[in-house]
Amino acid sequence: MEKPENLYQSLHSTQKDPIKDEAAVKSVVRDLVYETTSEEKVIQNLKPVRIDPSPESLGEAKSLKKKKMRKPHEKSRRLNARERRAFKVYDIPAEAHKYDIFVQLNKLWQGYMAEVYSQGANPSQFAQKLLKADFHGAIFKVIKSKNPSYVGIEGIVVQETLSVFKIISKNNKLQQIPKISSVFTMEMECCPGVFTLYGPQLQFRAADRAVKKFKPKPSIDL
């Protein structure tokens, strides 16, 4: 039995000179396009079309189609609040409960506040900026609280949440001071004097407080 002829064999051009081949193609394209159109641009944009594709090319096309149809990888999901508490994401390890570790943080904060203070010396404007400032690294002292055991605690703020300040004292003790029932004082190297901060006005996360507009209040009850 005779072997069938391969219908998908390569067809070799009779032209051996590639320059003559290109010139012939350009002459054909020139006859088909407008005079104002460049035949070189048309040739560059031409795409090969398979009139009767071979089995190999069909297989490649199917594999590409399958790849496109595959579902993309699932996007990474953020941990919710319950999962963050379970994994103790924001917990400071016991070996890091040392005042000396956070002294450098206080120095960085002093430089940050010096920059904020230099932007405007107007006391009322600075008071607004102070309420919106980041207090990580500030030295707070509790002067008033509904819980008498908190009064007198002084240290560096190492963490701030919606409702508490976490303060590390010089005796390497980390304590959580609730904002709603406490009044704090704070001093800065760039500005003389003692600033009083009322916890109930600070019951926001640091990022939320930075964009909040505060209204003056005549009195604040704990």
N, C-alpha and C positions, 0 to 999 in steps of 0.2 A: 504493500500500500504506500502510495506516494505521500511524502510529508507535506502538510498544507503550507502554503506560502504565508510568511509573516507579514500581516498587513500594516504593522506598526514599525517597520524598519525606517531608519533615518534616511531622508532624501538629501543627497549631497548636491550642492549647487554646481552647475557646469562652469560658472565663472570662478576663476582662480584668483583674480585680482580683487581684493576687498575695496579698493578705491573705486573701481569700475562698478562694483555692486552698489556702493553707496550713491554714486552718481545716478545709477539707473533708478534707484528708489526715489531719489529726490525729484527726478524728472517726472515720474508717475504722480507723486504727491503734488508737484507744482501744477499739473494739469487739473487736479481735483479741487484745489483750494483757491480762494480769492487772491488777487494779485497783491493785496495789502497784507496778506498773511504770510508769515515766514514758515517755509516748509521744514526748516530745522526744528522749530518749536513744536510743530505738529508731529514730527518723527519722534521727538523726545517724549511726548505724551502718549504715544501709541502703546497699547497693551496687547500682548499675545493672546490670541483666541484659538482654542483647540476645537476644531470642527468635529473630529472623531477621536476623543481622548483615549489614550491607552489604559489598560487595567492598572498599570503602576501609578499613573497620575490620578486616576479615580480613587485609588486607595489612599493616596496622600491627601486628597480633598476630604475624604470621609474622616480621616484621623484629625484633620484640622477642625472640622465641624464638631467632632466629639469634644475636643478640647474647649471650644467656645461654649458648648452646652453644659460643661461641668459647672457646678455651683461654686461660686467664690468662697474663699475661706471665711469663716465667721469672724466678725470683728471682735477685738478684745473688749470685754465688758468690765466696767468699773465696779469695784466692791461697794456694796451698800453699807449703810451705817451699822447694821447688825454684824455683817461680816468683818468690818473694820474693828469692831469691839472684840469679836471672837479671836481675830488674829493679833490683837493688841498692837495695831499699827502705830498708834500715837502714844503708846506707853513709853516712858523713859526708863530704861533698865536700871536696876538698883546700883550697879557698879558706876553709873554715871551721876549718881546723886552726890556730887561734890561741887562745892561753891567755886573752887579755883578753876574748874573747867569752864565756867561761864563768865569769868572775869573778862575774858577777851570779847565775849558777846556784848558786855556792857560798854566796852571801849568803842566798839563798832556803833552801838546805839547812840553814844554821846556824839560821835562824828555825824551821824544821820540827823540828830536833832539840831546840831550846829548849822547844818545846811538848811534845814527847815526854818530856823530862826533868822537866818541871813536873808531869806526871801521877803521878809516884811517885818519891820520892828513895831508896827501898830499893835498895841496890846489886844484889842478886840479881835483882830485878824489872826493873831498868833494863838489866841484861845480856841478859835474854831479849828485851826490847823492841829492844835494839840489834841483835841477830841478825836480827830480823824487819824492821828498818827499811829504807827505800829509800836507797841510797847514791849516787844520781845527784846530783852536786854536791859530794860529800865529797872531801877531800884525803887521798889514800892515799900511803903510802911503803912500798916493798918492802924488808923488812929481812932476809928469808931466802928463798932459792929454789934449786931444783936447777940452774937455769941461772944461773951467776954474773953474766952480763951484765944480768940484771934487777935485781940487788941495788943499792939506792940510787936507783932511779927514783922520782920523786915528782911528783904532779900531781893534777888534778881528774878525778874519775870522770865521764866523759861518756856512757858506755854500759855496761850490764851484760847479759851473756847467761848461758846455762846454765853455761858453763865458763870464761869470761874476763871480766876488767875491761878496758875501754878507757880509758886514762888519757892526758890531754893535759898535757905538761910545760911549764915556763916557757919553754923554748926552742922552743915551738910544734911539738913532735913528738908525734904520736899513736902510742901503743904498746899492744899487746894483751898483758896479763899473765895467764897461765893460773892459775886458782884452785887447782887440785889440787896444784901444786908450789910454792906461795908463801905467805908470811906477811906480813901488812900491819900497819902502825900508823896510827892516826888520832887527831886531836885535835879537840876541840870548844870553842867559846867559852863555852858554857853550863856546862860541867863541866870542872874542872881535872884534869889528868892525861893520860896517853897510853894509849889502848886498843889492844890487840893482837887482830887478827882472823886466824884460821886459814882459809886458802882452802879446804881440803877440807870444812870445815863449811858453806861458803857455795855449794856446787855445786847451786844451784837458781836458777830464774828469780826475779826480784824479787817477782812476784805470787804464786808458789808458796811462797816462803820466808815471806811474811807470814802464812800460815795454818798453817805447819808447827810442830809441837811438838818442840823440841830437848831432847835428853837430855844431861846433863853427862858429859863424857868426861875421864878423868884425864890422858891424854896423846894427842897426835896426831903421827903420823909422816908426814913428807913423802915 
